[in-house]
């Protein structure tokens, strides 16, 4: 371990039993002791987890999803920027990220420690520029590739006013000891959200956080939120208390030390820098940064101390993965459940509509109104129904004789049209109710609100729905005609068949399809029930009892099949909208599986 610096700061970094080590023999400079760097199981488990995290998108706007999305991005970034690179390069230089609040003097401190202006200090806020990574020339190969922070483009050269926060400017300096690099990060409380997000990302990529705060702002909430996160994740932390007035030094240091102890960071190094006048180059007096520079140099030179810091931070990051991934799995499961519920709402609404159509076919409602009037015209009124009790045979013979004696075609057109209108109204009304029901429920369900706002057309049936309903009924009536033709066979020349014709028999079969009388009251029961019985008896006189039952059953099935197809097409519109939600239903299970594999590998 490097020697404890004298004076204002404590340079001690706690150490424990090694948990990560090089394989066999002496460790190379900077290698971490305790875990075989070639351990394929651990790296494979982390990569499996990384894939599951990547695929666990959270597109549905649920309560708390913004926090979950941010946590997912931070987890993914740390896996890419730190954990996987460090697992595969245990002997890489220690990366110390310098972070802090706006105006804390991070860049000035970095420049002063290096002894050169390598990072542009901004007077105006916010300072928008590339992050700056300063390393020894001998360590250039570690940082010139995308081994760490692969999402940031590499720059070289001195500070410039034309820099992008999405860039990482590499500065090789002989004043930085080999084995350690400094990274000057954006403000953690910047008014620019992209700067704040990048600062968090860079801090998550650190082996060591060097937090810079001031005597005025050391108790601010935002830095302590990140410090608590560091504690939870086992990250190594050191602090610089900058711009401290001489007369407030003892009081401020004591208060800060107490706060660190309360957050579980009592063993973290703390360096205090007096409020000082900058030299013409904008650097602090050398005396104010000597202790920090000495500590950094000692840490870089001591392979064991450096390995201890790396070991603790890497282990802390690995230890945090299970809990963070489990929280993500819960959030992902909530997403899958929300979409599943939206899908169920649609499926249930159209199943209910289908059931109501079937009920409408059986409750006698189609035998009312216009259909009854046209049926009465078809067979006459009153007399036929009064004769039912006199015997089916007598009624059948009289009806047949009457029709044969008329010497003209039976007027089936108006009755068929009335049946068409009734069936179409039944199918259309329940389909429209299903669309309205889905829209109403989606608007009040998490996730559905956004979908309805993006697809307001889903509040009603499709533009082709009415035409499809009419086509459905016509096609069904055509199928009933084919049933009659198929069943007629050699009967087509019989007197009874000729009396009614194919169309007349088909219309009566359609009427028999809706024979139940539940729901009718008073005189309607007698009229509608009598209508159905007369129609059935007439058909039985032609085809026989069993054949009529079979024909009626087939006719019902054919109609319901077409209704199913129509409603399925309408429901498919909701499925198409749900398909715009890019969500992997297997994501929660994959995350849990990856968590289990990681625990087993450790």
VOGU-3710 file (C-alpha; in Angstrom, 3 decimals, decimal comma):
1> xxxxxxxxxx> 0,000/0,000/0,000  1,262/3,537/-0,632  2,308/5,462/2,424  -0,335/7,539/4,136  0,172/11,156/3,085  0,814/13,590/5,871  -1,058/16,795/6,519  -4,655/17,416/5,548  -5,565/14,175/3,844  -5,721/10,525/4,660
11> xxxxxxxxxx> -4,306/8,323/1,913  -5,446/4,990/3,292  -7,591/2,755/1,066  -9,009/-0,225/2,892  -8,020/-3,667/1,707  -9,390/-7,128/2,316  -8,637/-10,661/1,312  -7,842/-10,881/-2,403  -10,776/-12,003/-4,475  -9,319/-11,648/-7,963
21> xxxxxxxxxx> -5,858/-12,783/-8,959  -3,645/-13,723/-11,876  -3,248/-17,315/-12,896  -0,205/-19,105/-11,538  3,263/-17,694/-10,888  4,064/-14,074/-10,283  1,429/-11,521/-11,179  2,258/-9,075/-13,935  2,430/-5,428/-12,968  -1,089/-4,230/-12,244
31> xxxxxxxxxx> -2,612/-7,729/-12,294  -5,331/-8,467/-9,778  -4,846/-11,378/-7,420  -7,543/-13,944/-6,659  -9,386/-14,905/-9,851  -8,061/-16,689/-12,851  -8,200/-14,125/-15,686  -8,879/-16,993/-18,053  -11,897/-18,191/-16,108  -14,301/-18,656/-18,973
41> xxxxxxxxxx> -17,345/-19,372/-16,806  -17,369/-15,973/-15,131  -16,814/-14,021/-18,318  -19,405/-16,144/-20,165  -21,924/-15,566/-17,380  -21,352/-11,814/-17,474  -21,723/-11,792/-21,266  -24,933/-13,807/-20,971  -26,243/-11,270/-18,485  -25,183/-8,429/-20,740
51> xxxxxxxxxx> -27,186/-9,918/-23,627  -30,254/-10,347/-21,433  -29,982/-6,756/-20,174  -29,653/-5,474/-23,728  -32,781/-7,355/-24,851  -34,893/-6,292/-21,886  -36,194/-3,054/-23,393  -38,837/-1,181/-21,409  -40,978/0,537/-24,073  -44,270/0,666/-22,155
61> xxxxxxxxxx> -44,832/3,780/-20,043  -45,620/2,382/-16,602  -45,225/3,928/-13,173  -41,538/4,193/-12,321  -40,414/3,102/-15,787  -38,202/6,175/-16,238  -36,089/5,136/-13,258  -35,973/1,552/-14,522  -34,909/2,692/-17,980  -32,132/4,816/-16,517
71> xxxxxxxxxx> -30,987/1,939/-14,299  -30,955/-0,390/-17,317  -28,834/2,013/-19,352  -26,429/2,481/-16,438  -26,157/-1,274/-15,960  -25,552/-1,858/-19,656  -22,960/0,921/-19,770  -21,082/-0,421/-16,764  -21,019/-3,910/-18,241  -19,640/-2,547/-21,521
81> xxxxxxxxxx> -17,411/0,201/-20,146  -15,965/-1,417/-17,065  -16,866/-4,946/-15,966  -16,213/-6,831/-19,195  -13,100/-4,798/-20,131  -11,689/-5,206/-16,630  -12,438/-8,945/-16,516  -10,591/-9,463/-19,787  -7,757/-7,013/-18,981  -6,974/-7,333/-15,294
91> xxxxxxxxxx> -3,495/-5,889/-15,763  -4,688/-2,736/-17,551  -3,873/0,621/-15,896  -6,101/1,752/-13,070  -8,621/4,313/-14,315  -9,304/7,161/-11,892  -12,320/9,244/-12,928  -12,410/12,792/-11,564  -16,008/13,886/-11,040  -17,892/16,505/-9,139
101> xxxxxxxxxx> -20,407/19,309/-9,134  -20,574/22,295/-11,429  -17,825/24,793/-10,679  -16,025/22,508/-8,219  -12,736/23,031/-10,066  -12,256/19,534/-11,492  -10,428/20,575/-14,641  -8,262/23,068/-12,774  -7,352/20,343/-10,293  -6,523/17,857/-13,055
111> xxxxxxxxxx> -4,379/20,415/-14,877  -2,616/21,309/-11,633  -1,914/17,659/-10,738  -0,553/17,005/-14,228  1,346/20,298/-14,251  0,068/21,273/-17,668  -3,151/22,561/-19,270  -4,538/19,316/-20,613  -8,227/19,924/-19,874  -10,065/23,118/-20,760
121> xxxxxxxxxx> -11,517/24,734/-17,640  -14,792/26,468/-18,442  -15,728/29,821/-16,978  -19,235/29,704/-18,409  -21,667/26,968/-17,355  -22,346/24,423/-18,547  -18,987/23,541/-20,075  -19,710/21,293/-23,067  -16,638/19,498/-24,316  -15,091/16,117/-24,824
131> xxxxxxxxxx> -14,059/14,171/-21,752  -10,313/14,121/-21,278  -8,302/10,999/-20,428  -4,692/11,620/-19,425  -2,328/8,658/-19,433  1,377/7,887/-19,526  2,754/7,506/-23,090  3,647/3,909/-22,294  -0,039/3,113/-21,585  -1,404/4,519/-24,851
141> xxxxxxxxxx> -2,294/1,102/-26,261  -4,709/0,465/-23,393  -6,904/3,457/-24,290  -6,497/4,091/-28,012  -8,868/1,225/-28,833  -12,458/0,745/-27,715  -11,438/-1,558/-24,878  -13,097/0,832/-22,416  -15,839/3,331/-23,172  -16,457/1,862/-26,641
151> xxxxxxxxxx> -19,263/4,314/-27,311  -16,981/7,364/-27,282  -14,971/8,378/-30,341  -11,251/8,977/-29,748  -9,569/12,366/-30,242  -5,976/13,446/-29,799  -4,230/16,774/-29,451  -4,750/19,762/-27,180  -7,961/21,360/-25,899  -10,298/22,780/-28,535
161> xxxxxxxxxx> -13,514/24,770/-28,611  -14,914/22,359/-31,201  -15,420/19,270/-29,106  -18,342/16,908/-28,668  -19,441/15,301/-25,375  -19,612/12,024/-27,320  -15,833/12,130/-27,795  -12,948/11,097/-25,566  -9,795/13,152/-25,983  -6,649/11,191/-25,186
171> xxxxxxxxxx> -3,686/13,078/-23,783  -0,332/11,339/-23,284  1,661/12,996/-20,525  4,932/11,900/-18,919  3,773/13,623/-15,739  1,222/10,859/-15,159  2,797/7,698/-13,701  2,535/4,543/-15,754  -0,163/2,158/-14,520  -2,748/4,865/-13,753
181> xxxxxxxxxx> -4,831/7,239/-15,876  -6,981/10,260/-14,985  -10,294/10,975/-16,688  -11,829/14,455/-16,324  -15,612/13,905/-16,460  -18,494/16,372/-17,040  -20,410/17,915/-14,140  -22,631/15,432/-12,332  -25,273/18,144/-11,810  -24,978/19,844/-15,185
191> xxxxxxxxxx> -28,067/21,614/-16,485  -27,498/19,663/-19,702  -29,024/16,197/-19,300  -26,566/14,614/-21,747  -23,665/15,876/-19,632  -25,198/14,434/-16,464  -25,797/11,076/-18,130  -22,237/10,974/-19,479  -20,822/11,853/-16,060  -22,671/8,903/-14,508
201> xxxxxxxxxx> -21,499/6,632/-17,308  -17,864/7,639/-16,850  -18,048/7,218/-13,090  -19,393/3,695/-13,609  -16,356/2,951/-15,782  -13,916/3,880/-13,014  -11,692/1,700/-10,874  -11,508/4,683/-8,545  -13,734/7,733/-8,153  -11,978/10,972/-7,237
211> xxxxxxxxxx> -14,818/13,244/-6,163  -14,141/16,967/-6,152  -16,345/19,268/-4,102  -15,944/22,627/-2,381  -16,248/23,985/1,121  -19,477/25,642/0,072  -21,090/22,692/-1,750  -19,792/19,535/-0,059  -23,223/18,811/1,463  -25,153/19,099/-1,814
221> xxxxxxxxxx> -27,643/16,281/-2,419  -26,605/15,143/-5,911  -22,987/14,209/-5,055  -24,144/12,259/-2,032  -26,648/10,317/-4,093  -23,784/9,143/-6,281  -21,590/8,465/-3,259  -24,327/6,283/-1,784  -24,447/4,453/-5,092  -20,685/3,980/-4,846
231> xxxxxxxxxx> -21,130/2,473/-1,397  -23,825/0,101/-2,639  -21,649/-1,052/-5,519  -18,402/-1,346/-3,579  -16,627/1,299/-5,662  -13,358/2,728/-4,347  -13,723/6,434/-3,598  -11,388/9,287/-2,720  -12,451/12,897/-2,153  -10,947/16,325/-2,726
241> xxxxxxxxxx> -12,355/19,188/-0,672  -11,454/22,180/-2,834  -11,337/25,934/-2,166  -11,416/25,693/1,604  -10,890/28,972/3,481  -8,036/28,738/5,970  -10,206/29,653/8,944  -12,835/27,012/8,029  -10,481/24,104/7,321  -10,861/22,153/10,549
251> xxxxxxxxxx> -14,584/22,649/10,862  -15,355/21,686/7,252  -13,025/18,676/7,265  -14,544/17,363/10,481  -18,087/17,744/9,177  -17,219/16,063/5,884  -15,475/13,203/7,679  -18,603/12,608/9,763  -20,788/12,534/6,655  -18,446/10,038/5,007
261> xxxxxxxxxx> -18,616/7,760/8,043  -22,435/7,885/7,965  -22,368/6,787/4,321  -19,967/3,917/4,949  -17,046/5,761/3,373  -15,088/6,471/6,513  -11,986/4,737/5,105  -11,923/6,811/1,931  -8,958/9,169/1,398  -9,793/12,854/1,788
271> xxxxxxxxxx> -7,620/15,692/0,490  -8,222/19,335/1,292  -7,077/22,175/-0,961  -6,913/25,707/0,408  -8,604/28,546/-1,426  -5,741/29,841/-3,562  -4,906/32,282/-6,340  -4,255/30,584/-9,686  -1,055/31,230/-11,600  -1,094/32,803/-15,099
281> xxxxxxxxxx> -1,720/29,381/-16,663  -4,705/28,798/-14,431  -2,979/26,224/-12,194  -3,121/25,852/-8,424  0,046/26,406/-6,379  2,186/23,275/-6,482  2,063/23,008/-2,684  -1,721/22,533/-2,752  -1,636/19,533/-5,050  1,574/17,878/-3,875
291> xxxxxxxxxx> -0,240/15,494/-1,559  -2,706/14,424/-4,252  0,078/13,981/-6,812  2,156/11,996/-4,315  -0,778/9,731/-3,518  -1,480/9,071/-7,206  2,183/8,361/-7,895  2,439/6,010/-4,920  -0,724/4,180/-5,926  0,527/3,719/-9,480
301> xxxxxxxxxx> 3,919/2,478/-8,292  2,531/-0,043/-5,791  1,174/-3,030/-7,741  -0,420/-4,506/-4,611  -2,207/-1,265/-3,680  -3,358/-0,791/-7,237  -4,590/-4,384/-7,408  -6,434/-3,874/-4,126  -8,360/-0,912/-5,517  -9,160/-2,762/-8,734
311> xxxxxxxxxx> -10,138/-5,887/-6,834  -12,512/-4,080/-4,535  -14,214/-2,074/-7,261  -14,559/-5,005/-9,646  -15,893/-7,250/-6,915  -18,286/-4,536/-5,826  -19,516/-4,128/-9,384  -19,950/-7,889/-9,796  -21,727/-8,134/-6,436  -24,180/-5,440/-7,517
321> xxxxxxxxxx> -25,180/-7,192/-10,729  -27,642/-9,689/-9,264  -29,699/-7,105/-7,413  -29,715/-4,624/-10,281  -30,562/-7,310/-12,837  -33,324/-8,674/-10,580  -34,873/-5,208/-10,372  -34,683/-4,995/-14,150  -36,292/-8,441/-14,448  -39,211/-7,226/-12,322
331> xxxxxxxxxx> -39,582/-4,114/-14,460  -39,384/-6,216/-17,622  -41,965/-8,650/-16,271  -44,295/-5,725/-15,565  -43,865/-4,653/-19,186  -44,684/-8,120/-20,488  -47,702/-8,313/-18,167  -48,958/-4,915/-19,307  -48,820/-5,899/-22,982  -50,358/-9,272/-22,178
341> xxxxxxxxxx> -53,226/-7,546/-20,400  -53,801/-5,248/-23,368  -53,854/-8,288/-25,627  -56,284/-10,063/-23,294  -58,582/-7,026/-23,251  -58,837/-7,204/-27,038  -59,228/-10,982/-27,161  -61,855/-10,978/-24,404  -63,857/-8,193/-26,041  -64,127/-10,015/-29,365
351> xxxxxxxxxx> -64,793/-13,366/-27,723  -67,580/-11,686/-25,794  -68,905/-10,209/-29,047  -68,847/-13,628/-30,680  -70,675/-15,185/-27,725  -73,297/-12,449/-27,881  -73,833/-13,085/-31,570  -74,358/-16,775/-30,784  -76,737/-15,844/-28,012  -78,574/-13,522/-30,401
361> xxxxxxxxxx> -78,992/-16,422/-32,806  -80,697/-18,440/-30,073  -82,710/-15,925/-28,051  -85,377/-15,278/-30,645  -84,442/-11,641/-31,209  -83,993/-12,211/-34,921  -87,577/-13,480/-35,188  -89,031/-10,125/-34,215  -89,942/-7,046/-36,155  -89,357/-7,068/-39,899
371> xxxxxxxxxx> -88,577/-10,785/-40,050  -91,898/-11,642/-38,387  -93,819/-9,374/-40,730  -92,211/-10,872/-43,818  -92,734/-14,437/-42,503  -96,397/-13,753/-41,966  -96,640/-12,595/-45,528  -94,838/-15,776/-46,555  -97,269/-18,244/-44,955  -100,215/-16,055/-44,000
381> xxxxxxxxxx> -101,246/-15,087/-40,468  -103,323/-16,509/-37,694  -104,830/-19,476/-39,471  -101,636/-21,465/-39,794  -100,791/-21,043/-36,130  -104,340/-21,891/-34,968  -104,107/-25,158/-36,893  -100,858/-26,305/-35,211  -102,744/-28,157/-32,510  -104,887/-29,923/-35,138
391> xxxxxxxxxx> -101,907/-31,980/-36,200  -98,678/-31,379/-37,994  -99,684/-33,546/-40,942  -102,831/-31,538/-41,601  -100,923/-28,225/-41,429  -98,195/-29,551/-43,666  -100,690/-30,771/-46,264  -102,722/-27,579/-46,216  -99,616/-25,368/-46,472  -98,280/-27,455/-49,325
401> xxxxxxxxxx> -101,625/-27,463/-51,104  -101,996/-23,766/-50,629  -98,632/-23,028/-52,122  -99,125/-25,437/-54,998  -102,529/-24,021/-55,680  -101,352/-20,458/-55,916  -99,701/-21,191/-59,211  -96,942/-18,641/-58,651  -93,480/-18,474/-57,028  -93,376/-18,206/-53,274
411> xxxxxxxxxx> -92,387/-14,604/-52,333  -89,138/-15,328/-50,479  -87,165/-12,215/-51,475  -88,517/-9,857/-48,833  -88,190/-12,438/-46,071  -84,634/-13,192/-47,144  -83,817/-9,476/-47,162  -85,281/-9,073/-43,676  -83,189/-11,985/-42,411  -80,093/-10,479/-44,095
421> xxxxxxxxxx> -80,702/-7,130/-42,408  -81,275/-8,723/-39,011  -78,188/-10,921/-39,116  -76,029/-8,042/-40,381  -77,281/-5,769/-37,599  -76,573/-8,444/-34,995  -73,015/-9,033/-36,194  -72,207/-5,353/-36,763  -73,535/-4,068/-33,436  -71,517/-6,507/-31,356
431> xxxxxxxxxx> -68,394/-5,913/-33,433  -68,723/-2,165/-32,919  -69,291/-2,679/-29,193  -66,111/-4,762/-28,992  -64,042/-2,014/-30,643  -65,461/0,606/-28,280  -64,891/-1,620/-25,258  -61,230/-2,197/-26,160  -60,648/1,513/-26,746  -62,276/2,449/-23,432
441> xxxxxxxxxx> -60,213/-0,054/-21,450  -56,936/0,643/-23,255  -57,278/4,358/-22,526  -57,329/3,669/-18,789  -54,730/0,888/-18,708  -50,980/1,478/-18,268  -49,393/1,362/-21,682  -52,682/1,501/-23,529  -53,027/5,260/-23,144  -50,000/5,907/-25,353
451> xxxxxxxxxx> -51,127/3,361/-27,927  -54,582/4,932/-28,220  -53,049/8,384/-28,522  -50,807/7,145/-31,328  -53,613/5,167/-33,013  -56,921/7,034/-32,498  -58,480/5,010/-35,327  -58,595/2,057/-32,936  -61,549/3,668/-31,146  -63,827/2,361/-33,889
461> xxxxxxxxxx> -64,157/-0,555/-36,270  -62,123/-0,631/-39,453  -63,263/1,366/-42,454  -64,125/-1,841/-44,337  -66,063/-3,384/-41,457  -69,601/-2,602/-42,657  -68,862/-3,855/-46,163  -67,353/-7,022/-44,746  -70,452/-7,607/-42,617  -72,681/-7,350/-45,679
471> xxxxxxxxxx> -70,369/-9,667/-47,600  -70,396/-12,106/-44,669  -74,186/-12,372/-44,614  -74,438/-12,749/-48,384  -71,785/-15,454/-48,359  -73,539/-17,264/-45,522  -76,870/-17,160/-47,324  -75,119/-18,577/-50,372  -73,738/-21,397/-48,261  -77,216/-22,158/-46,929
481> xxxxxxxxxx> -78,481/-22,379/-50,514  -75,701/-24,858/-51,287  -76,648/-26,886/-48,217  -80,215/-27,103/-49,482  -79,132/-28,060/-52,991  -76,789/-30,682/-51,636  -79,444/-32,175/-49,371  -82,213/-32,066/-51,991  -80,700/-34,731/-54,237  -83,468/-36,536/-56,079
491> xxxxxxxxxx> -86,154/-34,579/-54,224  -85,888/-31,648/-56,599  -88,755/-32,983/-58,675  -91,081/-33,707/-55,784  -94,245/-31,690/-55,455  -93,279/-30,346/-52,052  -89,836/-29,249/-53,254  -91,296/-27,603/-56,328  -93,885/-25,841/-54,206  -91,235/-23,879/-52,306
501> xxxxxxxxxx> -88,182/-23,977/-54,570  -84,557/-23,827/-53,474  -84,759/-20,202/-52,371  -87,901/-20,698/-50,318  -86,486/-23,778/-48,589  -83,179/-21,987/-47,925  -85,008/-19,034/-46,351  -86,970/-21,384/-44,103  -83,721/-23,099/-43,115  -82,264/-19,728/-42,175
511> xxxxxxxxxx> -85,327/-19,073/-40,072  -85,011/-22,445/-38,348  -81,388/-21,557/-37,566  -82,787/-19,021/-35,068  -85,437/-21,217/-33,458  -84,997/-20,520/-29,741  -87,562/-18,146/-28,225  -85,864/-17,093/-24,993  -86,250/-13,373/-24,465  -89,565/-13,034/-26,308
521> xxxxxxxxxx> -92,620/-12,100/-24,292  -96,385/-12,268/-24,587  -97,752/-12,575/-28,071  -94,242/-12,554/-29,542  -93,584/-16,014/-28,131  -96,572/-17,477/-29,851  -95,942/-15,734/-33,123  -92,176/-16,278/-33,308  -92,353/-19,744/-31,832  -95,126/-20,686/-34,176
531> xxxxxxxxxx> -93,188/-19,278/-37,104  -90,168/-21,414/-36,266  -92,253/-24,534/-35,728  -94,142/-24,098/-38,990  -90,869/-23,576/-40,877  -89,329/-26,619/-39,252  -92,332/-28,806/-39,944  -92,406/-27,741/-43,560  -88,709/-28,595/-43,917  -89,233/-31,927/-42,171
541> xxxxxxxxxx> -91,960/-32,731/-44,686  -89,328/-32,378/-47,403  -86,123/-33,706/-45,806  -87,110/-35,589/-42,658  -86,472/-34,805/-38,979  -82,792/-35,738/-38,697  -81,813/-34,043/-41,941  -83,399/-30,754/-40,795  -81,568/-30,853/-37,473  -78,298/-31,516/-39,272
551> xxxxxxxxxx> -78,894/-28,740/-41,808  -79,780/-26,209/-39,088  -76,665/-27,133/-37,070  -74,429/-26,747/-40,140  -76,008/-23,402/-40,958  -75,303/-22,122/-37,439  -71,720/-23,354/-37,566  -71,130/-21,741/-40,943  -72,423/-18,389/-39,701  -70,349/-18,505/-36,519
561> xxxxxxxxxx> -67,247/-19,471/-38,482  -67,657/-16,404/-40,656  -68,270/-14,236/-37,590  -65,092/-15,648/-36,048  -63,142/-14,727/-39,177  -64,574/-11,222/-39,245  -63,861/-10,535/-35,584  -60,413/-12,095/-35,858  -59,611/-9,605/-38,626  -60,770/-6,753/-36,395
571> xxxxxxxxxx> -58,805/-8,072/-33,434  -55,746/-8,384/-35,686  -55,751/-4,577/-35,899  -55,100/-4,471/-32,168  -52,398/-7,101/-32,531  -50,763/-4,992/-35,212  -50,715/-1,996/-32,874  -49,288/-4,131/-30,064  -46,602/-5,390/-32,429  -45,215/-1,848/-32,533
581> xxxxxxxxxx> -44,241/-2,324/-28,895  -40,789/-3,878/-29,265  -40,712/-6,237/-26,319  -39,169/-9,661/-25,787  -41,590/-11,786/-23,708  -38,725/-14,071/-22,717  -36,618/-11,205/-21,300  -37,587/-11,654/-17,602  -36,841/-15,397/-17,703  -33,563/-14,790/-19,542
591> xxxxxxxxxx> -32,496/-12,269/-16,925  -33,269/-14,661/-14,081  -31,401/-17,450/-15,866  -28,396/-15,180/-16,407  -28,443/-14,146/-12,746  -28,384/-17,801/-11,740  -25,484/-18,520/-14,088  -23,543/-15,554/-12,699  -24,046/-16,693/-9,113  -22,913/-20,190/-10,045
601> xx> -19,814/-18,844/-11,817  -18,785/-16,776/-8,802
//
